């Protein structure tokens, strides 16, 4: 059974695909050539689903860090005879334009091992298992490495040490003795069965790929990351993580690079997050406004316009798309995989892809408003798309849906969905000059006020003493904190303060971490429980800051941020009993929450009160005094 803790992993990204590397030097997750491609290494989900180990033969203390301003990982192993550093990167290729980071990716994983002190024996073990472990490929020796053929993928392993084939386990092994100052470089290159074929890379070529990847990430960081102030390290790292979750060829952004890491150990709440949710991607662009100032906003807006355009109807804008613009994300189970710590089923695809969720109109238009200048040079497609979304919000706001948490129970009138329809119309009205929508202004304004009245009356529960999850129900939901974050209500409005207090007191675990909602109500149509949600805890900190309660906000923020691993990466959830990571990893939502909460706390302490100050589309805002 897979027992490696989620927090033991580090992310590598070339902005096409992702790898997860454990503290022990195991690459236990790797999908080529896209985030959502079938894995070639998947020991994260099953011991027999493929891994690649590179580490000293003898175990000892381990420390690790990302090289400054990059997602290039350095892991330092201490052994009884010496010290070894392993540097890992998914090569971005050389890139002269920082805004095109990853455009030259060769689909190559580079691993460089250096003895930095004394002597050490290192070992490598290569066990590829394409198609989520279904394929046991044929391994054959070649000059300078090994070729793995089987299924739709061909893999070329570049190795500077001789490899021995293990016919019984269909794996290749090798060892080498290193002295201080000696370096060996390995590479894993992917190609499709139909060609062009992957190849073995020389030591000099691998060194060049590693160097250009470091340079490319640093060029991107230098060009984009100019936030200065408190929590600078955490905010800028989150910016790089969010950038690393972007699919460079299309501008799509994945919610997380993994599938089926569970929300409850041994439970069924295991989902594939390797797709572009409208909501998650929009939130990511909002956080990058603070942590990255992405000139790539144009790519995201174009992706959404193009992906939604084909066959799109106002009555059913999909909540998510494939990262290449695909619409059909039909879910299936991989019953041959045991799942992380026995958490089954393992799923690929996501059955929520065709759920009606009306909040997506507001999320897209909120982001479009933040990047309003993009409309100045945009063609009619983006303007027409934005207008259509506002029209859809006006038409469909009073239709029950499945809500932002993608409930698999019966549709309800979820408060958050109504709120985001209000946001859609509010932002469309603010953009009306750029949208050329003067004829619609009266209708949009009228419906916006209808939604506002409905939320203020039907969204409030006297029984709960708070704004609640859905009209007519007393159950709490952390998403009601968005009433303040979106600017619908002042955070210090009496009913908003009551809602903040209710969530802080009745929707938290014993450590003060916030649940999305209580699963015991059965609203989501699933069995079992889930962990506390990091994004929701950061939302609580953000609303506390907006209400002027900055002391409380700092305490709440610290609780959530403490769940980062040693590299600063955050998963989706935390186990309410142990505090250990749960859910897909790293999770865009969690890093989004960190950025926005930190920014809001700093601004509130500077005397900026009211709705999220980042709502203003004023550029060049990120220089914040420490």
Secondary structure, 3 states (H helix, E strand, C coil): CECCCHHHEEEEECCCCEEEEECCCEEEEEECCCCCCCEEECCCCCCCCCEEEEEECCCCCEEEEECCCCCCEEEEEECCCEEEEEEEEECCCCCCCHHHCCCCCCCEEEEEEEEEEEEEEEEEEEECCCCCCCCCCEEEEECCEEEEEECCEEEEEECCCCCEEECCCCEEEEEEEEECCCEEEEEEEEEECCCCCCCCCCHHHHHHHHHHHHHHHHHHHHHHCCCECCCHHHHHHHHHHHHHCEECCCCEECCECCECCCCCCCCCCCCECCCEEHHHHHHHHHHHHHHCCCCCHHHHHHHHHHHHHCCCCHHHCCCEECCCCCCCCCCEECCCCCCECCCCCCEECCHHHHCCCCHHHHHHHHHHHHCHHHHCCCCHHHHHHHHHHHHHHHHHCCCCECCCCCCCCCCECEHHHHHHHHHHHHHHHHCHHHHCCHHHHHHHHHHHHHHHHHHHHHCEECCCCEECCECCCCCCCHHHHHHHHCCCCCCCCHHHHHHHHHHHHHCECCCCCECCCCHHHCCCCCCCCCCEEHHHHHHHHHHHHHCCCHHHHHHHHHHHHCCCCCCCCCEEEECCCCCCEEEEECEHHHHHHHHHHHHHHHHHHCCCCCCCHHHCCCCCCCECCC
